[in-house]
Amino acid sequence: MSKIIKTEAVVLSKLNYGDSSSIVTLFTKEYGKLSAMLKGGRNPKSKLSLIVDPINYLEVIFYNNPSRDLQILSSADIKAHFPKIKDDLDKLKYAHSVIELVKNLSVEHEVNKKLFSGIIRILELMGEGKENPAVSFGRFFLFFLKELGYEFQLKTNYLENITMNPELFHYFNCLKKNESPGVVNPAIINGAVTFLENYLKYHVSDFKGLQSLQMFKEK
């Protein structure tokens, strides 16, 4: 039997389904990651369809049936839609990378309120634009690795045979301490993201890299 659930959620993805519906992946505050059917989600005149869009932070109501893989989304209200991210391709690239990590690597139905708060906070920081979005993403990546159980340490077996540029070491050290790295060469910032991708590939064989970074690079 279905139970009516009201919770906060971040939209991770949205895919067309059938002639008129959509399937959305949500990361919710109280129920973790789940998939839901949005009936009429492909109708351009549907207010709900416009609201339930990737990156948006919502308050949702859905019918939850534990025996089903797909829940039914009945309503949603916007808490934040981050227009300053969506109007900036660079910010949008890293915001999509945030939700891609969560969608692909978080465990279905595993509740993690700390991760949920971290997602909202990093999107807020990117929206505020007080630092390079790549730096904000680097902070989130390190936080996410820790939540995933693969905390990045500057002295690990993974790094034994790798010579790290001193600038890159300093940059990671600042991010881990939640300090400002100051003025940093863009090559170091981009190199740090690539380094963390490779670190994650080393620990998670199914991880093939961030598609969002490649997709926006091609545009």
C-alpha positions as a printed NumPy array, in Angstrom:
array([[  0.   ,   0.   ,   0.   ],
       [  1.283,   3.467,  -0.905],
       [  2.079,   6.039,   1.743],
       [  1.949,   9.795,   1.07 ],
       [  5.38 ,  11.307,   1.75 ],
       [  6.37 ,  14.974,   1.973],
       [ 10.071,  15.8  ,   1.954],
       [ 12.757,  18.085,   0.554],
       [ 14.607,  16.953,  -2.566],
       [ 17.191,  17.931,  -5.159],
       [ 16.456,  16.857,  -8.733],
       [ 19.363,  14.797, -10.063],
       [ 18.004,  13.862, -13.494],
       [ 14.909,  13.794, -15.671],
       [ 14.253,  11.415, -18.584],
       [ 11.381,  11.081, -21.019],
       [  9.168,   8.054, -20.483],
       [  6.444,   6.915, -22.868],
       [  4.464,   9.489, -24.81 ],
       [  3.735,  11.943, -22.025],
       [  5.571,  11.141, -18.776],
       [  9.025,  11.575, -17.262],
       [ 11.105,   9.608, -14.823],
       [ 13.004,  11.731, -12.327],
       [ 15.793,  10.811,  -9.938],
       [ 15.67 ,  12.695,  -6.655],
       [ 18.006,  12.911,  -3.702],
       [ 15.684,  13.437,  -0.757],
       [ 16.433,  14.576,   2.751],
       [ 14.598,  11.768,   4.565],
       [ 14.601,   8.903,   2.031],
       [ 17.889,   9.212,   0.154],
       [ 18.049,   8.672,  -3.596],
       [ 14.916,   7.425,  -5.331],
       [ 13.245,   7.383,  -8.74 ],
       [  9.726,   8.624,  -9.39 ],
       [  7.256,   8.851, -12.23 ],
       [  6.1  ,  12.321, -13.207],
       [  2.859,  11.791, -15.116],
       [  2.367,  14.363, -17.853],
       [  5.983,  15.405, -17.345],
       [  6.558,  15.916, -21.065],
       [  3.724,  18.403, -21.408],
       [  5.349,  21.842, -21.944],
       [  2.302,  23.495, -20.359],
       [  2.636,  21.488, -17.164],
       [  3.694,  23.689, -14.23 ],
       [  4.932,  20.616, -12.375],
       [  7.1  ,  19.633, -15.337],
       [  8.785,  23.054, -15.311],
       [  9.39 ,  22.899, -11.562],
       [ 10.829,  19.373, -11.509],
       [ 14.054,  20.077, -13.376],
       [ 17.677,  19.057, -12.693],
       [ 19.486,  21.051,  -9.965],
       [ 16.239,  22.484,  -8.545],
       [ 15.767,  22.261,  -4.781],
       [ 12.15 ,  21.321,  -4.059],
       [  9.616,  20.311,  -1.486],
       [  7.881,  17.282,  -2.991],
       [  4.959,  15.008,  -2.243],
       [  5.004,  11.486,  -3.627],
       [  3.226,   8.181,  -3.173],
       [  5.757,   5.763,  -1.734],
       [  5.328,   2.015,  -2.118],
       [  8.368,   0.042,  -0.84 ],
       [  7.523,  -2.854,  -3.164],
       [  7.939,  -0.602,  -6.237],
       [ 11.179,   0.624,  -7.786],
       [  9.374,   3.657,  -9.175],
       [  7.35 ,   5.968,  -6.947],
       [  4.647,   8.421,  -8.108],
       [  5.403,  12.139,  -7.778],
       [  2.207,  14.089,  -7.154],
       [  3.311,  17.668,  -6.45 ],
       [  6.347,  19.905,  -5.979],
       [  7.108,  23.436,  -4.823],
       [ 10.349,  25.303,  -5.492],
       [ 12.584,  26.152,  -2.565],
       [ 15.452,  27.313,  -4.832],
       [ 16.176,  27.056,  -8.555],
       [ 19.605,  28.762,  -8.691],
       [ 19.111,  31.098, -11.689],
       [ 22.657,  32.485, -11.407],
       [ 23.991,  28.977, -11.988],
       [ 21.739,  28.297, -14.963],
       [ 22.718,  31.592, -16.611],
       [ 26.439,  30.765, -16.456],
       [ 27.779,  27.794, -18.455],
       [ 30.852,  27.379, -16.254],
       [ 28.777,  27.263, -13.066],
       [ 26.252,  24.992, -14.75 ],
       [ 28.999,  22.547, -15.777],
       [ 30.163,  22.096, -12.193],
       [ 26.641,  22.061, -10.744],
       [ 25.776,  19.206, -13.117],
       [ 28.982,  17.471, -12.05 ],
       [ 27.795,  17.666,  -8.425],
       [ 24.481,  16.002,  -9.168],
       [ 26.139,  13.482, -11.517],
       [ 28.393,  12.28 ,  -8.685],
       [ 25.426,  11.914,  -6.349],
       [ 23.219,  10.202,  -8.934],
       [ 25.808,   7.678, -10.049],
       [ 27.571,   6.873,  -6.785],
       [ 25.133,   7.299,  -3.892],
       [ 23.249,   4.206,  -2.736],
       [ 19.522,   3.926,  -3.479],
       [ 17.351,   4.749,  -0.423],
       [ 20.371,   5.339,   1.83 ],
       [ 19.571,   8.396,   3.959],
       [ 22.426,  10.896,   4.338],
       [ 21.246,  14.246,   5.666],
       [ 24.81 ,  15.561,   5.82 ],
       [ 25.253,  14.878,   2.111],
       [ 21.877,  16.433,   1.36 ],
       [ 22.856,  19.621,   3.216],
       [ 26.235,  19.594,   1.451],
       [ 24.585,  19.5  ,  -1.97 ],
       [ 22.368,  22.477,  -1.141],
       [ 25.256,  24.427,   0.363],
       [ 27.595,  23.937,  -2.599],
       [ 24.864,  24.971,  -5.066],
       [ 24.27 ,  28.087,  -2.953],
       [ 28.007,  28.869,  -2.997],
       [ 28.153,  28.447,  -6.76 ],
       [ 25.121,  30.694,  -7.121],
       [ 26.693,  33.385,  -4.941],
       [ 29.736,  33.412,  -7.215],
       [ 32.239,  34.43 ,  -4.541],
       [ 34.808,  31.93 ,  -5.795],
       [ 35.607,  30.042,  -8.971],
       [ 32.921,  27.321,  -9.378],
       [ 35.697,  24.801, -10.08 ],
       [ 37.112,  25.54 ,  -6.612],
       [ 33.675,  25.09 ,  -5.048],
       [ 33.315,  21.823,  -6.933],
       [ 36.713,  20.69 ,  -5.654],
       [ 35.508,  21.301,  -2.102],
       [ 32.378,  19.246,  -2.777],
       [ 34.332,  16.436,  -4.448],
       [ 36.537,  16.024,  -1.363],
       [ 33.48 ,  16.131,   0.917],
       [ 31.66 ,  13.594,  -1.255],
       [ 34.625,  11.197,  -1.27 ],
       [ 34.612,  11.265,   2.526],
       [ 30.858,  10.589,   2.658],
       [ 31.357,   7.772,   0.159],
       [ 33.963,   6.163,   2.418],
       [ 37.015,   7.03 ,   0.297],
       [ 38.313,  10.075,   2.126],
       [ 41.193,  11.643,   0.219],
       [ 44.329,  11.902,   2.343],
       [ 47.445,  13.669,   1.134],
       [ 49.467,  10.641,   2.33 ],
       [ 47.949,   7.385,   1.056],
       [ 49.025,   4.235,  -0.775],
       [ 47.447,   5.714,  -3.887],
       [ 49.982,   8.563,  -3.815],
       [ 53.083,   6.498,  -3.045],
       [ 54.249,   6.356,  -6.66 ],
       [ 52.855,   9.737,  -7.706],
       [ 54.835,  12.966,  -7.575],
       [ 52.42 ,  15.75 ,  -6.723],
       [ 53.15 ,  19.29 ,  -7.849],
       [ 53.767,  21.456,  -4.722],
       [ 51.15 ,  23.946,  -5.936],
       [ 48.612,  21.129,  -6.275],
       [ 49.503,  19.834,  -2.804],
       [ 48.974,  23.33 ,  -1.346],
       [ 45.68 ,  23.689,  -3.206],
       [ 44.319,  20.378,  -1.88 ],
       [ 45.509,  21.264,   1.604],
       [ 43.548,  24.541,   1.493],
       [ 40.385,  22.815,   0.252],
       [ 40.593,  20.129,   2.932],
       [ 40.963,  22.803,   5.629],
       [ 38.121,  24.81 ,   4.053],
       [ 40.477,  27.731,   3.515],
       [ 40.818,  30.057,   0.553],
       [ 43.558,  28.876,  -1.818],
       [ 44.137,  32.465,  -2.919],
       [ 45.053,  33.141,  -6.537],
       [ 45.582,  29.788,  -8.22 ],
       [ 46.717,  28.938, -11.732],
       [ 43.679,  27.59 , -13.667],
       [ 45.809,  24.62 , -14.729],
       [ 46.163,  23.635, -11.047],
       [ 42.408,  23.953, -10.444],
       [ 41.546,  21.842, -13.499],
       [ 44.343,  19.414, -12.706],
       [ 42.929,  18.92 ,  -9.22 ],
       [ 39.559,  17.852, -10.619],
       [ 41.253,  15.405, -12.998],
       [ 43.356,  14.088, -10.122],
       [ 40.23 ,  13.44 ,  -8.008],
       [ 38.511,  11.739, -10.938],
       [ 41.477,   9.378, -11.258],
       [ 41.51 ,   8.818,  -7.499],
       [ 37.852,   7.802,  -7.616],
       [ 38.457,   5.538, -10.627],
       [ 41.191,   3.831,  -8.611],
       [ 38.712,   3.015,  -5.813],
       [ 35.495,   2.509,  -7.83 ],
       [ 36.015,   0.443, -10.978],
       [ 32.592,   1.349, -12.409],
       [ 33.371,   5.083, -12.32 ],
       [ 34.514,   6.189, -15.771],
       [ 34.846,   9.919, -15.182],
       [ 32.463,  12.856, -15.119],
       [ 30.404,  13.048, -18.296],
       [ 29.154,  16.545, -17.424],
       [ 32.672,  17.952, -17.704],
       [ 33.139,  16.347, -21.118],
       [ 29.699,  17.386, -22.357],
       [ 30.186,  21.062, -21.518],
       [ 33.75 ,  20.996, -22.868],
       [ 32.365,  19.996, -26.254],
       [ 29.885,  22.903, -26.401]])
